Amino acid sequence: MWDELLRRIRALRPRLEELRDDLDLAGKRREIERIEQAMTDPSFWDEPDRAQQQVRQLKVLKGPVEHYEALERQLDDLQVLAELAAEEADVSVIPELEEGIAKAEEGLRQLELDLLLNGPYDGYDAIVSLHPGAGGTESQDWAQMLWRMYTRWAEDHGYQVEVLDLLEGEEAGIKSVTFAVRGPNAYGYLRSEHGVHRLVRISPFDAAGRRHTSFASVDVLPDLGDSPEIEIRPEDLRIDVFRAGGHGGQHVNKTESAVRIVHLPTGIVATCQNERSQHANRETAMKILKARLARYYEEQRLKEIAALRGDVGEIAWGNQIRSYVFQPYTLVKDHRTGVEVGNVQAVMDGHLDPFINAYLRWEAARTGKLGRGTEAGEGAAAATGTAPGTGAGGNGAQGAPAGTAGADAGARAGRR
């Protein structure tokens, strides 16, 4: 018993040490020291934009270093505790050791996953926009359900959520919402959610009790803040002001406080009407515009690379990525990774990690950036297994809408 516990603890050590080089801890520590030294210079804040960028970079660098060091201490403590308990044959600490080993294993898996967050903006905060598709109240209600889902996920992970723009529906739901998710790697994780999300359920707004299929688009952008990386020339902008709509207060509806900014060279538009003042709405709209431009330029770069390589297929952000089926069976299926979760309510309550983690591994395998100890198939399987109530089995697949053949097959297999 003691030998087995010690073996499990010691087996984690080589995996952790392998990550030291993969994470480039030495390089990160040198860069942390450089930035912290620069911050002691009285002139550091003379250029606020550059200073904020450095502070953001410091935060991103410290995340994996602190995570690694915490895991190292955790394994040291577990080994000492296990050795002392073995000497004294103290079985009362076995539950504590089991719990500690499980937490260390989960922390190690998370650190391995963090290796995949190597995109240029992965460490940034995220700006998320939700827009319902055609379908009126039913689609607007679906958009609000997704908003709640992402808010729950963010809260569970210690992220802060700030509503930037909101337009409520006439009867129920929302016509659109834009919100920021603030915290380490928020964009790195949430970019997996970008695309069209599909709902199948018996609509509570249909008196005949018929089944409806609704869609909503999820747009995820990095919050670049005042980053100088994206330069916007004033002459390239058209700025319109108008009265805010929705259920705002008297001031919001009777003054021209809402702002719409159009980037003329690209046609990209950003709107904000949630703040009480025109100045605040303009600042928020500019932030959203800058994020959308950053993604636009990145898409153009990827298209050029694909053309040079002769890649087949379109690089698009509007593809349907996931289906949420409430009737005639319950199943959430990601169409990119194949991950399925049978507990729909758990997903709607923010249990998104199985999908996010599997997407990161799937993307890394697809682009050839998979790190050691992080297999794509293993990632999808592990992700499916960790969700409460997961699995392909459902309560019946007959009559399911088109486009869910894989999910139907899984549900039928689960019934047998």
C-alpha positions as CSV (number, residue, x, y, z in Angstrom):
1,M,0.0,0.0,0.0
2,W,2.7,2.5,1.0
3,D,4.9,1.4,-1.8
4,E,2.1,2.0,-4.3
5,L,1.4,5.5,-3.0
6,L,5.1,6.4,-3.1
7,R,5.4,4.9,-6.6
8,R,2.5,7.1,-7.8
9,I,4.0,10.2,-6.3
10,R,7.5,9.5,-7.7
11,A,6.0,8.8,-11.2
12,L,4.8,12.4,-11.4
13,R,8.3,13.8,-10.9
14,P,9.8,12.9,-14.4
15,R,6.7,14.3,-16.1
16,L,7.1,17.5,-14.2
17,E,10.9,17.7,-15.0
18,E,10.2,17.1,-18.7
19,L,8.0,20.2,-18.7
20,R,10.8,22.4,-17.4
21,D,12.5,22.6,-20.8
22,D,9.3,22.6,-22.7
23,L,8.1,25.6,-20.7
24,D,11.5,27.4,-21.0
25,L,11.4,28.2,-17.3
26,A,14.9,29.6,-17.4
27,G,14.0,32.0,-20.2
28,K,10.8,33.1,-18.6
29,R,12.6,33.8,-15.3
30,R,15.2,35.9,-17.0
31,E,12.4,37.9,-18.8
32,I,10.5,38.3,-15.5
33,E,13.6,39.6,-13.8
34,R,14.2,42.0,-16.7
35,I,10.7,43.4,-16.6
36,E,10.6,43.7,-12.8
37,Q,13.9,45.5,-12.9
38,A,12.6,47.9,-15.6
39,M,9.6,48.6,-13.4
40,T,11.8,50.1,-10.7
41,D,12.9,52.8,-13.1
42,P,11.1,56.1,-12.4
43,S,10.6,56.6,-16.1
44,F,8.9,53.3,-16.6
45,W,5.4,54.8,-16.8
46,D,6.4,57.7,-19.0
47,E,5.0,55.7,-21.9
48,P,1.8,54.3,-20.5
49,D,0.9,52.1,-23.5
50,R,4.3,50.4,-23.5
51,A,4.3,50.1,-19.7
52,Q,0.9,48.4,-19.7
53,Q,2.0,46.0,-22.4
54,Q,5.0,45.1,-20.2
55,V,2.8,44.5,-17.2
56,R,0.5,42.3,-19.2
57,Q,3.5,40.3,-20.5
58,L,4.8,39.9,-16.9
59,K,1.5,38.5,-15.8
60,V,1.5,36.0,-18.7
61,L,5.1,34.9,-17.9
62,K,4.5,34.4,-14.2
63,G,1.5,32.1,-14.7
64,P,3.3,28.9,-15.8
65,V,6.4,29.6,-13.6
66,E,4.3,29.9,-10.5
67,H,2.2,26.9,-11.5
68,Y,5.4,24.8,-12.0
69,E,6.9,25.9,-8.7
70,A,3.6,25.2,-6.8
71,L,3.5,21.6,-8.3
72,E,7.1,21.1,-7.3
73,R,6.4,22.0,-3.7
74,Q,3.3,19.9,-3.7
75,L,5.1,16.8,-4.8
76,D,7.9,17.4,-2.2
77,D,5.2,17.7,0.5
78,L,3.4,14.6,-0.6
79,Q,6.6,12.5,-0.7
80,V,7.6,13.6,2.8
81,L,4.1,13.0,4.2
82,A,3.9,9.5,2.6
83,E,7.4,8.5,3.8
84,L,6.6,9.6,7.4
85,A,3.2,7.9,7.3
86,A,4.8,4.7,6.0
87,E,7.4,4.7,8.9
88,E,4.7,5.1,11.5
89,A,2.1,3.0,9.7
90,D,-0.4,5.8,10.0
91,V,-3.3,4.8,7.8
92,S,-5.3,7.9,8.8
93,V,-3.4,10.0,6.3
94,I,-4.2,7.8,3.3
95,P,-7.3,9.8,2.3
96,E,-5.2,13.0,2.4
97,L,-2.5,11.4,0.3
98,E,-5.0,10.1,-2.2
99,E,-6.6,13.5,-2.5
100,G,-3.2,15.2,-2.8
101,I,-2.0,12.8,-5.6
102,A,-5.2,13.4,-7.5
103,K,-4.8,17.2,-7.3
104,A,-1.1,16.9,-8.3
105,E,-2.1,14.8,-11.3
106,E,-4.7,17.3,-12.4
107,G,-2.3,20.2,-11.9
108,L,0.2,18.4,-14.1
109,R,-2.3,17.7,-16.8
110,Q,-3.3,21.4,-16.7
111,L,0.4,22.5,-17.0
112,E,0.8,20.2,-20.0
113,L,-2.3,21.8,-21.5
114,D,-0.9,25.3,-20.9
115,L,1.9,24.4,-23.2
116,L,-0.6,24.5,-26.0
117,L,-1.4,28.1,-25.3
118,N,1.3,29.4,-27.5
119,G,-0.6,31.8,-29.8
120,P,0.4,35.4,-29.9
121,Y,-2.7,36.5,-28.0
122,D,-3.4,33.4,-25.8
123,G,-2.4,35.1,-22.6
124,Y,-4.8,38.1,-23.1
125,D,-8.2,38.8,-21.7
126,A,-11.1,37.8,-24.1
127,I,-13.9,39.8,-25.6
128,V,-16.9,37.6,-26.4
129,S,-19.9,38.6,-28.5
130,L,-23.1,36.6,-28.9
131,H,-25.6,37.1,-31.7
132,P,-28.8,35.0,-32.2
133,G,-29.6,33.6,-35.6
134,A,-32.9,33.7,-37.4
135,G,-35.8,32.5,-35.3
136,G,-36.9,35.4,-33.2
137,T,-37.5,34.8,-29.5
138,E,-36.4,31.2,-29.6
139,S,-32.9,32.1,-30.9
140,Q,-32.7,35.1,-28.6
141,D,-33.4,32.9,-25.7
142,W,-30.7,30.5,-26.9
143,A,-28.2,33.4,-27.0
144,Q,-29.0,34.3,-23.4
145,M,-28.6,30.6,-22.4
146,L,-25.1,30.7,-23.9
147,W,-24.3,33.9,-22.1
148,R,-25.2,32.3,-18.8
149,M,-23.1,29.2,-19.7
150,Y,-20.0,31.3,-20.4
151,T,-20.5,33.4,-17.3
152,R,-20.7,30.3,-15.1
153,W,-17.6,28.9,-16.7
154,A,-15.7,32.1,-16.1
155,E,-16.8,32.4,-12.5
156,D,-15.8,28.7,-11.8
157,H,-12.3,29.5,-13.1
158,G,-11.9,32.7,-11.1
159,Y,-12.2,35.0,-14.1
160,Q,-14.0,38.4,-13.9
161,V,-16.8,39.1,-16.4
162,E,-17.6,42.7,-17.5
163,V,-20.6,43.5,-19.7
164,L,-19.5,45.9,-22.5
165,D,-22.7,46.0,-24.6
166,L,-26.1,44.5,-24.2
167,L,-29.3,44.7,-26.2
168,E,-32.2,42.7,-24.7
169,G,-34.9,40.9,-26.6
170,E,-38.5,42.1,-26.9
171,E,-40.1,39.1,-25.3
172,A,-37.3,37.1,-23.9
173,G,-33.6,36.5,-24.4
174,I,-31.1,38.9,-25.9
175,K,-30.5,40.4,-29.3
176,S,-26.8,40.7,-28.7
177,V,-24.3,40.9,-25.9
178,T,-20.6,41.7,-25.7
179,F,-18.7,41.0,-22.6
180,A,-15.0,40.8,-21.4
181,V,-13.6,37.8,-19.6
182,R,-10.6,38.9,-17.6
183,G,-7.9,36.6,-16.3
184,P,-4.8,34.7,-17.3
185,N,-5.2,32.9,-20.7
186,A,-8.8,33.8,-21.0
187,Y,-8.6,34.3,-24.8
188,G,-6.4,31.2,-25.1
189,Y,-9.1,29.0,-23.7
190,L,-12.2,30.8,-25.0
191,R,-11.1,31.0,-28.6
192,S,-12.2,27.4,-28.9
193,E,-15.8,28.6,-28.6
194,H,-15.7,30.8,-31.7
195,G,-18.3,29.7,-34.2
196,V,-21.9,28.8,-34.6
197,H,-23.6,26.9,-31.8
198,R,-26.8,24.9,-32.5
199,L,-29.7,24.1,-30.2
200,V,-32.3,21.4,-30.6
201,R,-35.2,21.4,-28.1
202,I,-39.0,21.6,-27.6
203,S,-39.5,25.3,-27.6
204,P,-41.2,26.8,-24.5
205,F,-42.4,29.6,-26.8
206,D,-44.3,27.2,-29.1
207,A,-47.8,26.5,-27.9
208,A,-47.9,23.4,-30.1
209,G,-44.9,21.9,-28.3
210,R,-42.9,21.4,-31.5
211,R,-39.2,20.8,-31.7
212,H,-37.1,23.7,-32.9
213,T,-33.6,24.1,-34.1
214,S,-31.9,27.4,-33.2
215,F,-28.5,28.9,-33.9
216,A,-26.3,31.6,-32.3
217,S,-22.9,32.8,-33.2
218,V,-20.1,33.2,-30.7
219,D,-17.4,35.7,-31.6
220,V,-14.2,35.6,-29.4
221,L,-11.5,38.2,-29.7
222,P,-8.3,39.0,-27.7
223,D,-8.7,42.2,-25.6
224,L,-5.7,44.2,-26.9
225,G,-6.5,47.2,-24.7
226,D,-4.2,50.1,-25.6
227,S,-1.7,47.8,-27.2
228,P,0.3,49.7,-29.9
229,E,0.5,46.6,-32.0
230,I,-2.6,47.5,-34.0
231,E,-2.3,51.0,-35.5
232,I,-5.5,52.7,-36.5
233,R,-5.4,56.0,-38.4
234,P,-8.1,58.5,-37.5
235,E,-8.8,59.2,-41.2
236,D,-9.7,55.5,-41.7
237,L,-12.6,55.8,-39.2
238,R,-16.2,56.9,-39.5
239,I,-17.7,57.5,-36.1
240,D,-21.5,57.7,-35.7
241,V,-23.5,58.6,-32.5
242,F,-27.1,57.6,-31.9
243,R,-29.7,57.1,-29.2
244,A,-29.3,53.8,-27.3
245,G,-32.1,51.3,-27.6
246,G,-33.2,48.5,-25.2
247,H,-34.3,48.8,-21.6
248,G,-31.9,51.4,-20.5
249,G,-32.6,54.3,-18.1
250,Q,-34.0,57.7,-19.1
251,H,-30.5,59.2,-19.8
252,V,-29.4,56.2,-21.9
253,N,-32.5,56.4,-24.2
254,K,-32.9,60.2,-24.6
255,T,-29.3,61.2,-25.4
256,E,-27.0,60.3,-28.3
257,S,-24.7,58.3,-26.1
258,A,-24.3,55.2,-28.3
259,V,-21.4,55.0,-30.6
260,R,-20.8,53.1,-33.8
261,I,-17.3,53.1,-35.4
262,V,-16.6,51.9,-38.9
263,H,-13.1,51.1,-40.1
264,L,-13.4,52.2,-43.7
265,P,-10.6,50.2,-45.4
266,T,-12.0,46.9,-44.1
267,G,-15.7,47.7,-43.4
268,I,-15.3,46.3,-39.8
269,V,-17.8,47.8,-37.4
270,A,-17.8,48.1,-33.6
271,T,-20.8,49.4,-31.6
272,C,-21.3,50.2,-27.9
273,Q,-24.3,51.6,-26.2
274,N,-24.1,50.0,-22.7
275,E,-22.3,52.9,-20.9
276,R,-24.0,56.1,-19.8
277,S,-21.6,58.5,-21.5
278,Q,-20.7,58.8,-25.2
279,H,-17.0,59.0,-24.2
280,A,-17.1,55.7,-22.3
281,N,-19.0,54.0,-25.2
282,R,-16.4,55.3,-27.7
283,E,-13.5,53.9,-25.6
284,T,-15.2,50.5,-25.5
285,A,-16.1,50.5,-29.2
286,M,-12.5,51.3,-30.1
287,K,-11.3,48.5,-27.9
288,I,-13.6,46.0,-29.7
289,L,-12.7,47.4,-33.1
290,K,-9.0,47.0,-32.4
291,A,-9.6,43.3,-31.3
292,R,-11.6,42.7,-34.5
293,L,-8.9,44.2,-36.7
294,A,-6.2,42.0,-35.0
295,R,-8.2,38.9,-35.9
296,Y,-8.9,40.2,-39.4
297,Y,-5.1,40.7,-40.1
298,E,-4.4,37.3,-38.6
299,E,-7.0,35.7,-40.8
300,Q,-5.4,37.4,-43.9
301,R,-2.0,36.1,-42.9
302,L,-3.3,32.5,-42.5
303,K,-5.0,32.7,-45.9
304,E,-1.8,33.8,-47.5
305,I,0.1,30.9,-45.9
306,A,-2.7,28.4,-46.9
307,A,-2.5,29.7,-50.5
308,L,1.3,29.2,-50.6
309,R,1.0,25.7,-49.1
310,G,-1.9,24.8,-51.4
311,D,-4.1,23.9,-48.4
312,V,-7.6,22.7,-49.3
313,G,-10.4,24.3,-47.4
314,E,-11.5,27.7,-46.4
315,I,-10.3,29.4,-43.2
316,A,-13.5,30.6,-41.8
317,W,-14.8,31.6,-38.3
318,G,-18.5,31.1,-38.9
319,N,-18.7,27.3,-39.1
320,Q,-21.1,25.3,-36.9
321,I,-18.9,23.9,-34.2
322,R,-21.2,22.3,-31.6
323,S,-24.7,20.9,-31.2
324,Y,-26.7,20.9,-28.0
325,V,-29.6,18.4,-28.2
326,F,-32.2,18.6,-25.4
327,Q,-34.8,16.4,-27.2
328,P,-35.4,13.6,-28.2
329,Y,-32.3,12.7,-26.3
330,T,-29.7,14.7,-24.4
331,L,-26.3,15.2,-25.9
332,V,-23.7,17.9,-26.5
333,K,-21.4,17.1,-29.4
334,D,-18.4,19.1,-30.7
335,H,-18.2,18.5,-34.4
336,R,-14.5,19.3,-34.6
337,T,-13.1,17.0,-31.9
338,G,-15.9,14.5,-31.6
339,V,-16.1,15.0,-27.8
340,E,-19.6,14.2,-26.5
341,V,-21.2,14.9,-23.1
342,G,-24.6,13.4,-22.2
343,N,-25.3,15.7,-19.3
344,V,-26.6,18.8,-21.2
345,Q,-27.5,20.6,-18.0
346,A,-23.9,20.3,-16.6
347,V,-22.6,21.9,-19.9
348,M,-25.2,24.7,-19.7
349,D,-24.0,25.3,-16.1
350,G,-20.5,26.0,-17.4
351,H,-18.9,22.6,-17.6
352,L,-16.9,23.4,-20.7
353,D,-13.5,22.1,-19.9
354,P,-13.9,18.8,-21.7
355,F,-14.6,20.7,-24.9
356,I,-12.0,23.4,-24.4
357,N,-9.2,21.0,-23.5
358,A,-9.9,18.6,-26.3
359,Y,-10.0,21.5,-28.8
360,L,-6.6,22.7,-27.7
361,R,-5.1,19.2,-28.2
362,W,-7.0,18.7,-31.5
363,E,-5.7,22.0,-32.8
364,A,-2.1,21.3,-31.7
365,A,-2.2,17.9,-33.4
366,R,-3.7,19.5,-36.6
367,T,-1.0,22.2,-36.7
368,G,1.9,19.9,-35.6
369,K,2.4,21.8,-32.3
370,L,1.6,18.9,-29.9
371,G,4.0,18.8,-26.9
372,R,5.4,15.8,-25.1
373,G,3.0,13.9,-23.0
374,T,0.0,15.5,-24.7
375,E,-1.6,13.2,-27.2
376,A,-4.6,14.4,-29.2
377,G,-6.5,11.2,-28.8
378,E,-5.7,11.0,-25.1
379,G,-6.9,14.6,-24.8
380,A,-10.3,13.9,-26.3
381,A,-10.7,10.7,-24.4
382,A,-9.7,12.3,-21.1
383,A,-11.9,15.2,-21.7
384,T,-14.9,13.1,-22.3
385,G,-14.2,11.0,-19.3
386,T,-13.9,13.8,-16.8
387,A,-17.3,15.4,-17.4
388,P,-20.1,14.6,-15.0
389,G,-22.7,12.4,-16.7
390,T,-20.7,12.2,-19.9
391,G,-20.7,9.6,-22.6
392,A,-22.3,9.0,-25.9
393,G,-25.3,7.1,-24.5
394,G,-28.5,9.0,-24.6
395,N,-32.2,8.3,-24.1
396,G,-33.0,7.7,-27.8
397,A,-31.8,9.0,-31.1
398,Q,-34.8,8.5,-33.4
399,G,-36.1,11.6,-35.0
400,A,-32.9,13.6,-34.4
401,P,-32.3,16.4,-36.8
402,A,-29.9,16.2,-39.7
403,G,-26.3,16.9,-39.1
404,T,-25.9,14.8,-35.9
405,A,-25.3,11.4,-37.4
406,G,-22.2,10.8,-35.2
407,A,-24.1,11.8,-32.1
408,D,-27.1,9.6,-33.1
409,A,-24.8,6.6,-33.6
410,G,-23.3,7.1,-30.1
411,A,-26.7,7.4,-28.6
412,R,-27.9,4.3,-30.3
413,A,-24.8,2.4,-29.0
414,G,-25.5,3.7,-25.5
415,R,-29.1,2.3,-25.6
416,R,-28.0,-1.3,-26.5
